[in-house]
Amino acid sequence: MSEQALNRPADSEAGMFSREYAAATTTFTAVMFLTGFAALAVVPTLPTAAEDLDGVSLFPVVAGCFVAASLLGGVMGGHWADRAGARRPLAAGMVLSVVTLLVSATSTSIWQLAAGRFVDGLAAGMVGVSVNTAIGQAYPERLRPRMLAMMSTSWIIPSLVGPPLAGLVSEWWSWRVVFYGLAVLSLLPTLALVVVLRGRSSAEEFTPSDEHPSRPPLLIAATLSLGAALGQYGVSGWDARHLLFVAVGLGLLVFFAPRLLPVGTWRAARGLPTTVLLRGLASGTYFTVEAFLPLMLITERHTAAVVVGVSFTLSAVLWAGASWVQGRLLQDVPRHRMVSIGAVIMMASTVLAAAGTLDAVPTLAAAAAMPLAAVGMGLLDPCLTVLSLSHSPAGRQGYASSAMQTNQNLGQITVMALFSAVLNTFLGLGSSELAGYGAAFGLLLVPTLLIALLAVRARKE
């Protein structure tokens, strides 16, 4: 879609499914649907695969490879999108996702499975950044919140169907069939995407910015991915060897991360730097709650697994619902204010999670903390993406999207590591498991409070 097309008078009336945008809307929705289905179906299958391959002890490596590689994939996709438009890295990421599913399906060792997850992380990083960049390049500002809400909605059916279906296939047939099946399902929309994008010249689609980095900082991104992988593996244990991995990983992250983020990100400079910072804080908080609240409920409060499963499903549905509300019913509310509202809701969820460690609080109430956090994320996450695109110079949306994804992953790694550190510190001092969880969940009040207070610095002037 050309820049001239976006500036035509008819654009002021066009909707997401008008002739102007119907092909792009349908393509992006299909891509996100299959991406969500693959992501949510694969993760529950990994423990079974690791056990079958006699690699349970190396499961942290398999789990950490994806996040680490997505850092590199996001940088690659973002720079490629800024240089040639978002469609090429989007198509390349989809093709790569099919290849990686086949690599994982044919695994004969835990290391091949880890390699498959690493390549999958590259593909996911490229696809995620490319979709957000393409929305910034192809849609006017008034349609971006709706499109981002559509992207969230595309995950509802995968969240309802993917995990249980993958579990049944793994139990009744084989975990390999899950990977093969997802490869086949992903192949058709991938071919359709390539056909749709074929024949469109870069000049017709995209006018690059006059200001480009000469080359993607791939070495920096690769080093940062290595640091993330070491950190992910290190927090799986607390002996001297694991602590060494944590120290080395943290050192690499602290030294190299600022080189991939906007100047002033960690001191909350106005505009894009603060927006990037808030994405990391929000993502880190939410996915830490998602990871540790079910663990606490099952192991310490002895909650039924079905309750936790329902909580996961509700979280996906409510995230999509809240995203739809902000894009349709609250689209006139300033985006930075929506970020603050979402942060306050997430703050309430962390209080509820901390309270859930008390015997007097029903486990159902504690389980509600995760869906409540999802409501907050559904409100603030699309708004942060819209703000990042509005702060981006023309032709540099790929850089902004890459920085957002980079700090999203860094936020997850950092907040989870801090949570684990607090939990293990309390346990080391002789406290009960529940007291440790309570203190760790209390720690999550800090990032949510920072989001609420700093959101004004991300507003569009």
N, C-alpha and C positions, 0 to 999 in steps of 0.2 A: 504494500500500500504506500503510495507516494505522499510526500509532505504536502504537495499541492492538494491532494484529496482531502487531507485533514482540514484544510483552510477554506474549502468550498462552503458557500452559504448554506447549502442543504445539510451540512454536517450538524448545524445547530438543532435540527429536528430528528436526525438519524438515531436509531436505537441500536442495541447490541446485535439484533437479528435483522436489521435492515440490509438492503442489498450491499451497502457500503462495507458492513462489518460481519455479515453472516458467515462467510467462509472462515474468517479468522476466529470468530467466536466458537464455531463448531469444532474447528481443529484444536484450539487450545483446551476446550472442555474435554474432548476425547483424550488428549494427551495427559491431562491431570487425572482423569478418571483411571486410566490404565496405570499411571505412576502411583496413585494412591492404592490401587488394588494390589500391585506388585509389592509395594512397601509393607502394607499391612498383612499380606499373606505370607511373605517370606520370613518376617521376624519370628513368629511363633514356631516356624519350622526349623530354625537354626539349631536349637538345643538337640532335637532329634537327630539332625544331620551330624552334629558334632559327636554325639554318642555313638552313632553308627560307624563313624570314621575313627573311633578311638582317640578323640582329641578334646575331651571335656576339659582337661587342664589348660588347654590353649583357647578356650572359648572367649576369654577377654580380648584376645587378639582378633578373633573373627568379628566380635561385636564392635571393637574400636576401629577396625579398618575402614568401615563405611564412613563414619564421621570424619576421620582423618583425610580420606580421599576426597570427600565432598568439598573440603577446603580448597584443595588443588583444582578440582573440577569447576568450582565457582569462579575462581580467578581466571582460568582458561576460557570459560564461557563468556565471562563479562568482557574481557579484552577483545575476544573475537567478535562479540556483538557490537562493540564500539567501532571496530575497524571495518566490518562488512555487513552489519545488520544482524538482527537476532535470529533470523530464520536458519542460517547455516549451522550455528552451534546447536540450535534446537533439534534439527534433523540429525546431526551427528550424535547428539546425546541419546536420542531415541534408538538409533541403530546400535549404538554401543550397549544400551540396556538389554537389547535382545541377545547380543553376543555374550554378555556377562551371565545371563540366566542359563545359557547353554554351558558355559564354563563351570558354573556351580553345579548344574545338574549332572555333569559327568565326573564330578570330583572323586578321586581315588585316595585322597589324603586330606587332612585338615588344612594343610597349607594351600592346596588347590582351592578349597572352599574359601579360605581367607583371601586368596588372590581374586576370586570371583567377587567377593564382597568389596574388595578394594576398587576393582573396575566398576562395580555398580555404584560406588560412591562418586567416582569420577563422572559417570553418566548422570546421576541424580543432581550433582552440583551444576553441571552444564545445563540440564533441562530446567531446574528451578530458577537459575539466574536468567536464562534465555526467555522463559515465559514472562517473568516480571518485566524484563527489558522490552520484549515485544509489545506488551501492553502499553508501556510508556511511549514506544515509538509509533504504534498503530492506532491508538485511541485518543480522543480528546480528553482533557482533564475531567470533564463532568461524567464520563463513562468509566473512568478507571476504578472508582470504588465499587461499582456494580460488577465489573469484570472480576475484580479480586474476590468479591463475594461469591461469584459463580465458581471461581477456582476452589474456594472452600467447600461449596455445596457439592462439588464433584467428588468429594471424599466421603459423603454420607453412605452411599450404597456399599463402597468398598469396606468401610468400617463395620457395617452390619453383616456383610457376607464373607469378606476375605478371611479373617482369622478362623471362624468356625469351619468354613469349607476347607481351608488348608489343613486344619487339625484332623478333620475326618479323612481327607485323602491320605495324609501321612499315616494315620492309624490303620486304615483299611487297605491301603495299597503301598505307597512308598513316598518318602519325602522328595525323591527325585522327580516324581510325577508332578509335584507342585511346581517345580522350576521349569520343567518341560512345558507344562500347560500354560504357565505365565508367558513363556517365550512365544508360544503360538498365538496367544491372545494379544500380545504386544506387537506381533509382526504385522498384522493387518493395518492398524492405525499408523504404524511406522511407514509402511509402504504408501499409504494414502497421503501422509504428511509430505513425504519426499516428492510424490507426484504433484501435489498442490503447489509446492514451493518451486518445482522445477520450471524452468523457462522464465522465471521472474529475475530480471537482472538486478544487480545491487543498486544500480543507478535509479531504477524504478522504485525500489523498496525503501531506500535508505540514503540519506545524505550525511556522511560522516562529519564529525566536528573537525575544526581546524586544529584543535589541540588533542594530540594523542600521545600516550606513552609509546616510546619507540618499539619496545617489545614487552610482552607480558612478563612480569617478574616471576618466571616459572621456578627458578632456583629458590627464591624466597618462599614461594607458596609450597614447594616440595619440602623445604626444611620445616616450615610451619606444620605441614601435615605430619611429618615425622615426630615433631614435638607433641602434637595432639595424640598420636598413636602411643607414644611412650607414656604420656600422662594417663591415658585411658587404661593401659595395662598396669601401670604402677599403682593406681588406686584400688586394684583388685586384691591387694594384700598390704600388710604393714610390717613386713620384715625388712632387714637392711637392703636386700636386693630390690624390693619393690620401691622402697623410699628413694633409692638411687635413681630409678627410672623416673619417679615423680620429679625429683630435683632437676634432672637433665631436661625432661620434657617442659617443665615450667620455665627453665632458663631460656630454652629456644622460643617458647611462646612470648615471653616478655620482651625478648630482644628483637624478634622478627615481626611480630604482629603489627606494631605501629607502622611498618613499611607498607602494609597492604590496606591500611585504614586511612580515612581522611585526617589531615592534620588537626589536632585538637580533640580527637574522639574521646580520649580518656580524661580530658579536663572539661568535657561538655561544652565545647565551643558552639555558638549558635548555628542553626541550620543543619546541614547534612551530618556534621560530626556528632551532634547530640542525638539525631535520629538513629544513627548507626549504634551509638552507645545504648539507647533504650531498647533496640531490638535484641541486643545481647543479654541485657538484664531480664527482659520479659521472657525470652526463650529459655534462658537458664533456669528461671524460677519455675516456669510451667513444667518443663520436662523433668526437673528434679522432683516436683510433686508427683508427676505421673510415674516416675521410676520407684520412688521410695514409699509413697503412701500405700500402694498395694502390698508391698513387702511387709510393712509394719502391720497392716490389717490382718494379713494371713498368718504371719509368724508369731505376732505378739497378742493381737486381739482375737485370733482364731475365727476370723470372718470366713464365711463360705465363699468358695471360689466363684460361684455364680453371681454373688453380690458384686464382687470386684469386676467381673466381666460386664455386668450391666452398667457399672460405673464408667468403664471404658467406652461402651457404646453411647451412653448418654453424653459423655464428653465430646465425642465426635459430632453428634447431632446438634448439641447446643452451641459448639464452636461455629458450625455452619450457620445455624439460626441467628446467632448474634452478628455474624459477619453480614448476613442478608439484611438484618435490621439496620446496621450502620450504613450499608450501601443504598438502601431504599427509603427507609422511614426517617433516618437521621442524617441524610446526606447534606443538609444545610447547616448542621452543627460544625463549628470549626474542628478540623481534624485533631489538633493538639488537645482540645478539650475532651474529645472522645478517648484519646490516649489516657488522660488523667482519670476519667471515669472507669475505664477498663482496669487501670492499675489499682484503684480503690477496691474494686470487686475482687481482684486477685489478692489484695491484702487481706480481705475478709476470709478468703479461702485458706490462706496460710494460718490465720488465727484458728479457723475451724480444724485444720489438720493438726495443729499443736494441741488443741483441746481434745482431739480424738485419742490422745495418748492417756487420757484420764479414764478410769474405770466407770466414772459416773456418766460419761458421755456415751450414748448409744453408738454402736458401730455403724449403723446406717447413717447417722449424722456425720460421722467422720468420713465415710465413703463419699458423702455429698461434696466434700472439699474439692475433689478433682473436677466434677462437672461445673462447679462454681468457678473454678479457675479457668475452665474452658470458655465460659461466657465472657470473662474479662479478656482473654486472648482473642476471642472472636471479634470483640469491639476494637481492641487497640492494634492488633497485628496488621489488618489491611490499611488502617489509617497511617501507620508508620511507613508502609510501602508507598502509599500515595504521597506522603510528605517527602520521602526520599526521592521520588521521581520529580516532584515539583522543585526540589532544591538542585537537581542535576542540570548542568548546562546542556544545551542541545547537542545530541550526538554522544553524550557521556552517560546515558542511563545504564549502560552495561557496567561501567565502573561503580556506580551507586549500588546497583543490585548485587554486584560481586562483594562489595564492602559489607552490605547488609547481611549476606549469607555467611561471609567469613566471621563476622562478629556474632552472628547467631550461633554458629558452631562453637566458637570460643566461649560464649556465655554458657552454653550447656556444659562444656568441659569444666569451666572454672567453678560455676555454682555447685555442680555435682561434687567436685573435689572438695570444696569448702564444707558442704553438707556432710560428706563422709568423714572429713577431718574432725568436725565437731562431735559427730556421733561416736567415733572411735576414741576421742579424747575423754568423753564422759565415761565410756565403758572402761577405759584404762584406769580411771580414777575410782572405779568400783561402783558406779551408778548402775541402775537397772537399765535394761534395753529401752523401756518406754520413756524413762527420764532423758536418755540420750536422744531419742527421736523427738521428744518435746522441745529440747533445746535447739536441735538442728532445724526443725520446722520454724521455731521462733526466729532463727537467723534469716529466714526468707522474708521477714518483714522489711529488712534493710533494702534489698533491691526494689521491692514494690513501692516502698516509700520514696525512693530516689526517682523512680519513673513518674510518680504523681507530681513530685516537686519540679522535675526538670523538663516536663513535657512542654512547658511554655517556651523553652529555648529551641524547640523544634518547629515552632509555628512558621507558617508561610507569611512573609512580610507583605 
